[in-house]
Amino acid sequence: MKVSNKHSKIIAGATKVFAKKGFFNARISDIAREAKVADGTIYLYFNNKFDILISVFEEEIGNLIKQVNKLLAAEDDPRKMLEIFARKHLTVMKKNKNLAEVIQIELRQSAKLVKDYRNNRFSEYINIISFIIELGQEQNIYRISINPCIAKRAFFGALDEISRIWTVGTTTGFTVEEITQQILEIFLCGILEPEASFSYTIN
C-alpha cells in the first residue's frame, strides 16, 4: 500500500467514524479499524485525533474549493455564480453524507477546539460566497447595503440546513436542481437591486 493511499484511507475512515460516533466519542482505534490500518500507523501521519479532524477539513474542503473555483472561472454573472456554488455544494453533500455530517455537527461541537485554527479551508470556502456578493455589488447587481460577511453565512446556512435532509435520513422527492432553484429564488429576492431582476430556471 502506498503512503499516500494510507493517508487517504485514514482521512476517509475518520470522516466516516466522526459522522457515525462524533468527534469526542471516536477513538483512534475506531479510525484505524475503519481505514484498515494498524493503530500505530495513524501516528505516522497525524499527531492526534484533533489533527485528523483538521486534516479532514483541509483536504475534503480543499478539494471542494478547487472544484468550485474551476466552475466559477467559466462564469462572470454573480447570479449564476451563486447558482454554481449552491449546486456544487448540494451535489457533494448528497453524494458524501459522511462529510456533510462532519461539517454540520462536528464543526459546531468542536468549535472550541478549532476557534484558534485560523488558516482553515472552511473559512476559505465560505469566503467564496462573499467574493461573489462583492462582485455583484461592484456590478450594481446586488444591493450595496448587503453586508457580504453576513450574507455569506446566511447563504451557506441555508445550504447547510437543507443538506440535513440527506444526513438525518429524511426522505424527499426533491432533486438537487429543485432545491438549488428554491434557495436561489429566496436569496436573490433579498439581495438584488430592484432593476437587476433575475428569474432562475433549471438548465
N, C-alpha and C positions, 0 to 999 in steps of 0.2 A: 504493500500500500504506500503510495507516495505521501510525502509530508503534507503537501497542500491538500491532498484528499482527506487526510486525517483531520486537518484543521477544519475543513468544510463540513465533515461529518459531525464534529463536535458542535459547531455552530448550529447545524440543522437539528441535532439531537437536543441541544439546550433550548432551542426555540420551542420544540415540542414539549419538553418537560416543564419549562416555565409556564407554558399555556395551560398545561394539564394540572400541575400542582401548585403553581405560584412560585415566585422567586424565593420567598422566605422558607417555604416548605420543601423546595427542591434540594436535593443533595448532589454532591459531585458524583457519587456512585450511581445515582439515577441517570445523570447525563452520560456517564461513561457507558452504562448499560445500553442506553438508547442509541448511542453513537457506535456501539460495538467496539470499544477500545478499552484498554486497561485503565483503572483509576489513575495510576501514576502517569499515564500518557497525557492526561488533561493538563498536568502541571508543567509539561514540556512546552505548552503553548499559552497557558494562562496562569496568572498568579493566584486567582481565587474566583469564587462564583460571581462576584460583582464585576470583575474583569471580563468574564464571559458575557454578562448582560450588556455591558457597554459595547463589546465586540459585535453582539447581535445587532444592536442599533447601527453601529458604524458600518458594518458590512451589508446587512439587508437593506437598510435605508439608503446607504451609499449606492447600491445597485439601482434602487428605485429612482434616485436623483439623476443618475446617468440616463436612464430610460426616458424620464420625463423631459429632461433638458434636450435630449435628441429630438423628441417630438416637437417641443416648443420652438426649436431652431428653424423649423419649416413654416412657422406661423407668425404673423405680425399683428393680428387683430386681438387685442386684450380680452375681448369677449369669447372668442374661440379658444384662446389660451387657457382661460379658466375651465372651459369645457374639457380640453385635453387633460388638464391636471386632474379634474374630478373623475373623468372616465378611466384614466390610467390607475389612479389610486383605488377606486372601487373594484376594478378588474383584478388587481393584485391581491387586495384584501379578500375577495371572494375565492380566489384560487388558493391563497395561502392563509387559511383560517388560523393557524397557529401563530403566525406573525401578527395577524390582526388582533388576536387575543393578547399577545405580549404588549403591543402598542397601547391597546385600550386599558388594560388593567395594570400591568406591571409598571408602566411609565408613571402612573398615578400612585400606586402603592409604594414605589421605590423613590418617590420624589425627593425625600430627604437624603437619599444616597446619591442621587445624580445632580442635586442642585449646585454642587461645586464643580461639576463637569461642564466646562464652558464650550470647548471646541467639539460639540457633538453634531452628528449628521442630522439628527432630528430637527434641530434649530435651522440648519441649512435648508432642510426640506420644506418646512412651512414658510421660510423666508421667500421661497419661490412665489408664493401667493402674494405676498406684499409687493414683490417686484412687479408682478403682473398688474396689480392695482395701481401702483405708482406710474407705470407705463400708460395705463388707461387715463389717469389724471392728466398726464402730460399731453395726451391727445384729445383732451376735453371730452372723453367718453364716460369716465367715472367722475362722480361729484368730488370736488376738491375738499369738501367738508368731511369726507370719509377719512378716518384715521387708518392707514394701511396696517399698523400693528394690531389694532383691534379687529379689523376686518379679516385679517389672515387667520386669526384664532376662531372667529365666528364661522368662517367658511370651512376651515379644517374640522371644527367641532361638529358641523353638520355631517360632513363625510364620515367622521369617526363614529358618530352616534348611529348613522344609518348602516354602517358596517356591522353593527351588533346583530342584525337580522341573520347574519351567517355564523356568528360565533356563539350565540345563545341557543341555536337550534330552531329559531323561528322560521316557519315555512311561509314562503311568499311567492307569488307568481310574477313579481316584478323583475324585470331584467335590469342589467347594469345601465343600459341605454335609457330605460324609462326613469330610473332613479336619478341619473345624471340630468335628464331633462327637467325633472321636478325641482331639483336643487338649484339648477341654473336659473330657472324662471323665478323662483322665490328670491334668490340672492340678487340677481341683476335688477329686479324691480326696485330694490332698495338702494343700489349704488349708482345706477345710470343717471347721467344728466338727462333732463326731460327731452331734449332734442335728439338724444342718442338712443332711440328706441331699438329694441332688439327682440326678434322672435326666434326662439330656439327650435330647431327642427332636427330630428334624427336623420343622419345621412345614411 
